Amino acid sequence: MVRNSFALKLRPHQMYSFGQVLHENWYAITGKFDALNVSNFSMWNAEDLIFGYFETIEPISKWADEDKDFFVKLNQKFDGCYDWISEPWEPMRLMYQDFGIVREDKELIRHRVFMTKLVPGSEEEYKRRHDALVDARKGINPGPDSNFSIWNAGGYIFGYDEIDTTMERERTDADRQADIAWETKMLEIMSWITDDVDWITHEHHPHVRRICYHG
């Protein structure tokens, strides 16, 4: 399985137009996805950002020219709606992964998708801190986090996590204190776009919303 992601920045007042074009072409899009064995596709929005995640059998760079041409023409239909943050047909940089045990049945998972903006020049420090988490991990994480990945492009961070709801438990005081320490330290190198740490900072950010899904 190949994990893929992309990121877009909406132009001012273009969310409605973006959604309209997406809706008008959704049947053709999902038909092409099925033909190409694209699975677990979703797009997410907060403020003027769009983050997309999907899975394929092979890298999309290996798709046939006629298949790529479908998406090139689709992109043209959105003309004026957005600018690319990531590079089309190029993988975003993977900054962290905790894939764990991927749940094939998505009925029992909930998603956590988040977005942040890095302080200029902080990409390597972000990567270093998250590499340390990977190094400290002992074996495969059984859950509740699964299929967890964090991606970077254009100075932005996008996180995607599938959480097994059957394994969730209440956070303890020790858990919360560890979260506060980690997130406070991370504020040295990034600012939040989504509302994940508003409970710590007492700021007010939008909650991410899923705008489409195709299994």
N, C-alpha and C positions, 0 to 999 in steps of 0.2 A: 504494500500500500504506500502511495505517495501522498503526503499532506501538502496542500497548496493554500496560499492565502494571497489576498490583494487588498489594496487600500486606495480610497478615493476621497477627494475633498470637494464637496458640493459648492457650486458657485452660489452667490447670494440669491435667496428666494427660489431655489430650484428643486426643493424637496418634492413638491407636488408634481412637477413635470417629470422628475426622475421616476416617481412611483407610477405615474400614468404610462410612461413608455415601458416600464417593467411589466405592468399588468397587461398591456396590449400585446406584448411579445412572449408572455410567460409560457403559453402552450408550445410555441416553437422552441423556446429555450430548454424546457424540460424534456422535450422530445429529443433534442440533440444531446442533452446530458445522458439520457437513457442509452442512446446509440453509442456513446463514448464511454459508458460505464462510469460516469461521474456519480458519486454518492455523497451523502451527508453534507449537502450544500446548504449554506445559510449566509444571509447578509444581515449586518447589524448597524445601527445608527445611534450616534450621540452628537449633539451640536451639528456641525457641518461635515462630520466624518462618516464614511461608510467603510466597514471592514467586512471582507468576505472570506469564508473558509470552505474548503471542499476536499474530497479525497478521490484519487484516481488510481488506476492500476499501473500506469506508466507515466513518466514525466510528460507534461503537456507540450514540451518542446518537441516531442516525437510525434505529435498528432500530424495527420496528413494535411497538406496545404488547403484542401477544400474544407476541412473541418476548422482550421484556423481562420479561413476566410469568412466563415459564418459569424465568428465572434468579432472579427474586424468590422464587418458590415453592421453587426449589432451595436458595436461601440459608436459608430457613426450616427445611429438613430438617437443616441443620447447627446448629440452635439449641443454644446452650450450648457449642459447640466452640471458637469464636473470636470476636474482636472485629476490626472493620476498622481498619487503619492508614490506608490510602488511602480516598478517598471513592467509594462505588459510583457508577458511570456517569460519573465525572469523571476526566480524565487525570491521572496523576501528573506531577510536574514533571520535565521532561527537563533534567538537569544537564550532560550531555556526550553527544556522539555522534561516532562514527567509523565510519559505515556502510560506507564503502569499496565494495568490489565484493561484493555479497551472493551467496553460493553457493546456487544452486537445489538442487543435489544435496547433501543433508545427510549422506550416508554418509561423506564424507571430512572432516567437521568434528568437533571436540570442543568442548565448552562450558566456559567459565569463568563461573561465577556467584558473586558475592560480596556480602557484607552487612556494613555498618558502622553505628555509631551516632555521630551528630555531637555535638560539644560544643554545648550550647544557644546559639543565636544565631549559629552558624557557617555557616548555609546559604549566605549571600551570598559569604563568603570561599571556600567550597568551589567555588561556581559561578565566581567570578572566576579562581581558579587553573586550572580546567579550560577556561574560555574562552580563557585564554592558550595552552593546548595547541592548541586549534582554530586560533587565529590563527597559530601557528607552523607549522602543517602546510602543506606545499607540495603542493597538488593532492589527488587521490584516492589514498588508501592502498591499494595493491594487495594487501596481506596481510602476514602470515597473519591478522591480526585482520580480522573482517568483521561487519557488522550489530551493531556494538558500541554499546551505549547504557547510560547511568547515570541512575537515577531516584531521586526523593526524595519522601518523605511521612512525616509524623509524627516528624521528627527522624532518620529512618533513611535510609541509602543502599543501593540495590540495583543491582548491575551485571550486565549480560548481554552475553556476547561469544561469537561463533561463530568458532572458530580453524581455519583451513585446515591440516590436518596435513601436507599435501604441501609446504607452504612453511616449516614450522618448522625451526629450526636451534638448535644449542647456544648458550646465552647466553655471551657473552665476559665477561672480567673487567671491561671498560669498561661493558658492559650492566649487570652486577651492581652496580657502584659507582653507576651512575646510578639504578638501582632503589632502592638503599639510601638515597641522598640524597633522592629524591622521597618515599619512604614514611616516612622519619624526619621529614621536614618535615610530612607530612600528619598525623602523630600529634599535632601541636599542636591539631588541630581535630576529631579523630575517634578512636574506638577500634574495634578489629576484633571482629566476631562470628564470621566464618569464619577459616580457618587460612592465608590467603594470604601473610601476612608473618611467620608463626611462625619461619621460617628467619632472619629479621632480629631479631625481638624475643625469641626463645627462650621465648615463651609457648606455651600449648596451647589451641587453639580447635578446634571441630568442623569437619569437612569438609562442605561443602554436598552434599546428595544430591537427585537428581531423583526425585520421587515419582510423576509421570505425564507422558505425552507423547502428543500426537495430531497427526499431520502434516496 
